[in-house]
Amino acid sequence: MPNSNLDQPLPSLPSGPINPVPDHYSGSTFNFDYLLNNGKIYLRTRALEDPKALVRGDLVSIKDHPNALEWKLFDNIGIPYNKHMETLLAPEEHIVEIGVASEIVVAVSNLDRVYLYKPTENTRPIHWENRLGAPDFISSDKLFLPHNRRAWAFSCSVRTKPEIRRTDFIHPNEIVSFFSDANGIRFDFGFTPTLYVLDKDGLKIVYWDTGLPASFSRGFLVPEGTQGQSISAAGSTVFLSAIDSEGKLHFFTRMIDYEINGACPGLKVSYTDIPVVEPPDGPEGSFFLGHGVRKLPLQGWVEHSVDDILPNITHKVCIRLTGQGDEARELRIQGKDPDLGWGYYFKHISETSWKFHPEPAAEPSNLAENTPTPFIPALLKTSKLSYTGKLYYRKLPHILRIEDTSDITIELKDFHPFLTDAEPFSLVIHHPNEPSQHLKIYAVDAWGLHYHHYHDEELVGTVDGEPKALIGTLVLTPEQIALTRDNKSHIGTYLKNHFLDYQGKTKAIPIIADNGMVILKFGPAKCCFKRSLSEEEIAGSFYMRRVMDPELAITLGSQQKYAHLLDKNKACLHEIKSIFSKRQKKDRRYALLNIDMSFIRPLAAGVFKTIIKPEDPTYEQAVEDLALLLNAHRKATAYSGLGKTQATGYERAVATLNERIKQLHEIISHAEHNPASALY
């Protein structure tokens, strides 16, 4: 194997416990401790009575091995390898971070590339995967963690199903096989290994799982008024530390992944009151994946008070699985007891009081790492945006939609492209002579094939990138439904004509949205909303941040320095133009792909109904769901690819660079003609 380091003797590794609030240099499951040292991954058994090793995905007893309790190179190699046991790493590449859940290992290289060791595959011997994402025939590709990130975490929820996947190597406490919906009814998980990434500003958590295309274009927001610091995840439950504008630490949990958040195609959900139907095996049983109707939304962020221990804790967090059910979780916060020293505070997720466990291994090697990132006042103060809009509808003999010119006006309130169904937004209808009506809409991500290799986490859902594709469910109140029967009410008639047919229809409204516009389609009616970006938003946009890098600013210096600055600014201009144009080009290609898939989908639906007839209804339902999903993505990619949005941040960035380049040319020209006056 082309890596001479593998033949080197093992370095000195810790003989005692590893950090119980792990960073990405170590981690543990019920079976093993994992350690990253000098770019190599090591494994150590935790089963002292019957020690085992994990060999190419299988648990193997090493009870009679003389060094059974010592650290060992992971699979005797310690780095990601292919089926021929050859390195997957490029010559300049090495592993810098790891994460582990249920013996599924994530390795991240210095190039931010993600490698996955997934023993759930039925094939043996196992090897690492370096092309990730689904569906394999289109969206399997290289996956990169966002380069500018505050933190990341890895979680796995999995249902035991021997005919589909291996789980015999996972400790029973780490097989999370079901969750409970909003009615408390249990539903099986499928298989959801999920990577969560807290963005560079601490405002958004983006995520990817093995059933999604290879990008981080999906996500959700941290609690309003806070900026995230650290995250951990287990069994699809995210544990977040965050600070507020006064610098106070807060701690939150939330259960969320793509399979349970209402967005996953093929799974039936409802946002209206539905009868509570127990699983076939009774209240202690669970519905198989694809069966039953899930009541949503699930609970959003839940805060865990730390007032009693606040002086003694850091922002470093960890969440551990303790068995089955949504509440089988232990929360840990790194801290230092005044008398007992370093360790961690812990509690069951449903408890209110914290206990302390001393553990010297919890002491940070660098105290600076335990200092929270300061709150950034310049960032957008609220994630809930307001848009003003107009409604357009079809009316014969007009071929195109015409604008509604009545006295009614509409707006969106409390909206953001990355809100989830746990934070419904309002479509507000105003009339000068009637009380306004707030229509509640639950929006979730629209699954699709569209992705970019880089920057999706920063550009999707912004005017400088692409609109985010969503699907929504309208839920009217009983009073609003009654209002549609009042012929004297202007708003009631408006509701009846344009919205009533969509009442309670799950995920029936295609939405495309960014931070400057939102379009919702109610059949023949289309609501178009806009807002203007603030100066703070433009200044903090993706392209402007690159342009305003202090290294590109003009400062006093020599002619040589000005020439160097000129080259750097030209390079930056070329880079941002390249990013912008390549994304538009790829969006046009994906718009065509979505059109093609729209033609293929009915054929696939017919095959499922007449030929395959699977026992699991998920697949057939997923094909049906794709009709609206492809429509939403076709609109989103076409909107971006055709440049329908004014890319405010990009345009200002280009103008700023052009002006700076012009100034540098003038300075250099002046220095060449007046060398005596050049500044040194």
Secondary structure, 3 states (H helix, E strand, C coil): CCCHHHHCCCCCCCCCCCCCCCCCCEEECCCEEEEEECCEEEEEECCCCCCEEEECCEEEECCCCCCCCCCEEHHHCCCCECCCCCECCCCCCCEEEEEEECCEEEEEECCCEEEEECCCCCCCCCCCECCECCCHHHHCECCECCCCEEEEEEEEEECCCCCCCCCCCCCHHHCCCEEECCCCCEEECCEEEEEEEEECCCCEEEEEECCCCCCCCEEEECCCCCEEEEEEEECCEEEEEEECCCCCEEEEEEECCCCCCCCCCCCCEECCCCCCCCCCCCCCCCECCCCCCEECCCCCCEECCCCCCHHHEEEEEEEEECCCCCCCEEEEEEEEECCCEEEEEEEECCCCCCEEEECHHHCCCCHHHHCCCCCCCCCCCCCCEEEEEEEEECCCCCCCCEECCCCCEEEEEEECCCCCCCCCEEEEEEECCEEEEEEEEEEEECCCCCCCCCCHHHHECCCCCECEEEEEEEECCHHHHHHCCCCCCHHHHHHHHHCHHHECCCCCEEEEECCCEEEEEECCEEEEEECCCCHHHHHCCHHHHHHCCHHHCCCCCCHHHHHHHHHHHHHHHHHHHHHHHHHHHHHHHHHHHHHHHHHHHHHHHHHHHHHHCCCCCHHHHHHHHHHHHHHHHHHHHHHHHCCCCCCHHHHHHHHHHHHHHHHHHHHHHHHHHCHHHCCC
